[in-house]
């Protein structure tokens, strides 16, 4: 006989809620927004912090990003579709996976200061990786140290958008999930 205090099903809503939050955040990339003001790093950190399954923590943000990239390719056609066949695609997705692993350090230790620090670290990592990907094999920059430095210098104006987007979406995701946890007891465990 079931106790009145126990749920009658073993359905765990946590992974679905996390996945939905990450997908919705990723899809904000398809609406007009300032340059580089995106949820990329925030969704990776958020997934790493809260998915109990490390595999899901990595796969869900990557799948959400792929969904938004496919929509962007459909909307923008060939100019965006070529992205899928370049080095940048693989390096950006590797960066998302690395940022998710970085988010593992937040497990059980989420607070405003730590999320801020990890968001800053994730933004710097994204800046370093994406500007490296703009340089490597590029005809736009010489393939030497001076060319790499030129690629990083050219990326500086976009870093502000990356940082502000990461901070905004981290606050939205981590703060929103904190509010949900107060309302839904099933989400109160350290990771779901």
N, C-alpha and C positions, 0 to 999 in steps of 0.2 A: 504494500500500500504506500502511495506517495504521501510524503509529508506536505502540509499546506505551505510550508516555507520553501520547498524545493521546486524548481521548474520541472515540468513533466517531459521536457525534451532536452537533448544534449546539444541543441543548436547554439553555437557560439557566434554572436553577431560581430565581434571585434574585427576579425580579418576583413569582413565585407565592408564595415564602416571605414576602416583604414584605407582599403582599396578604393572605395567610392570617393573619399576625401582627396586622395592622391590623383585620381582620374579627373575629378572636377578641377583641381588646381592646374593640372597639366593642360587641360583644355582651354584654360584662360590664355594660352599662347596663341590661339587662333583668332582672338578678338584684338582690335587695335590697342596697342600699348606702347609706352616709350621704349626706345632702343635698349635691349638687354634686360628690361624689367620683366623678369620671368620667374617661375617657380622651380626651375630646374634643380638648384641646390637644395632648396627647402624640402621638396618632396623626397629627395634622396636621404637627407638627414632624418626626416620624419619617419620614413619607412624603416631606416636602420634603428631608430630609437624604440619603435613600438611593435613591430612584427616579431612574434616569438620565433617564428621560423626564419632563419637567416636566408634561406633560399627565397622565400616570399619577399623578404625585405629588399632583396636585390631585384628580383624579377618584376614585382609590381611597379616600382617607379620606372624601370626600363620599358615595360609594356605600355604604361600610360604615356611616356614620352614618344614611343613609337606611334601610338594612336594619334597623338597630336601632330607628329611629323607627317603622317600619312594624310591627315586632313589638310595640313598646310601644302603638301605636294599636290593634292587634288585641286585646291583653290588657286595655287600659284603656277601650276603646270610645270613645264620643263625646267624653268629657272630654279625651282626648288627641288625637283625630282633628281637632278644630277647630284645633289648633296648625298644621297644614299649610296653613291658609288665612289665617294671620295674618302681620303684619309681622315678628314674632319669628323665624318659621321662616327667612325670607329673610335676615335680619340675622345669625342664628346661622350659617347656611351660608356667608354671605359672610365671616364671621369665621374659619371653618374654612379657607376658601380663602386668606385673608390670612395665617393662621398657617402654612399650608403654604409660602407664599412666604417668610415669615420663616425657615422651616426650610431654605430654600435656602442661607442664610448658614452653615449647619453643614456643608455639603458639603465633604468632605475635611478637616474641622477638628473632628471629633467627639472630645470628651474630657469628663470629668466636670464641669469648671468651666463649659465652654461650654454643655453641655446644661442645667446648673442655671440659668445666666443666661438662656438662651432660654426655658426653662420658666417662669421668673419673668415674663419679658416677655410670653409667650403668655397666662399667667394674667391679667395686668393688662389685656391687650387684650380677652380674653374678658369680664372684669368690665365694662370700659367699654362694649363693644358690647351685651352682653346687658341691662345695666341701662338703657342708652339705649333699647333696643327695648321694655323694660317701660314706659318713659315715653312714647314717641312714640305719639300717637293714643290714649292711655289715658284712660279716664274716672276712673281711680284717682288720677292725679296731674294737677295743673294744667299746662297746656301753656305753661309759662314757665320761666325760669331756676330759680326756687324749686322748682318741681315736678320739674325734672331733678335738682336737688341732693337732693331728698327721695327720688327713685328710687335714686340712688347710695347714700345713707345706708341705705336699706332693704336694699340688696344687700350691705352690709358683712358681716353674719353668714354669708352664703353664700360669701364669698370664701375663707375658710379651707378649705372643702371643695374648691373649685376648685383652689386652690394645692396642697393635699396630694394630690389626685387626679392632677394634672398631674405632680407630682414623682414619685409612686409609679409611674404608668404609663410615664413617661419612663425611669425607672431600669429598669423591667421590659423595655420594648421595646428601648432602646439597649443595655442590659447583656445581654439575651438574644441580640440579634443579634450582639453582639461575641463571645459564646461560640460561636455558630453559625459565625461567620467563621473561628474557629480550627480548627473541625472540618471545614469544607467549603471547599476552596480556591477553588471557583467564586464564592464570595461575598466574596473578599478584595479585589476591585476597589473603587475609591472609591465608585461608585454602581452599582446593578445594574438 
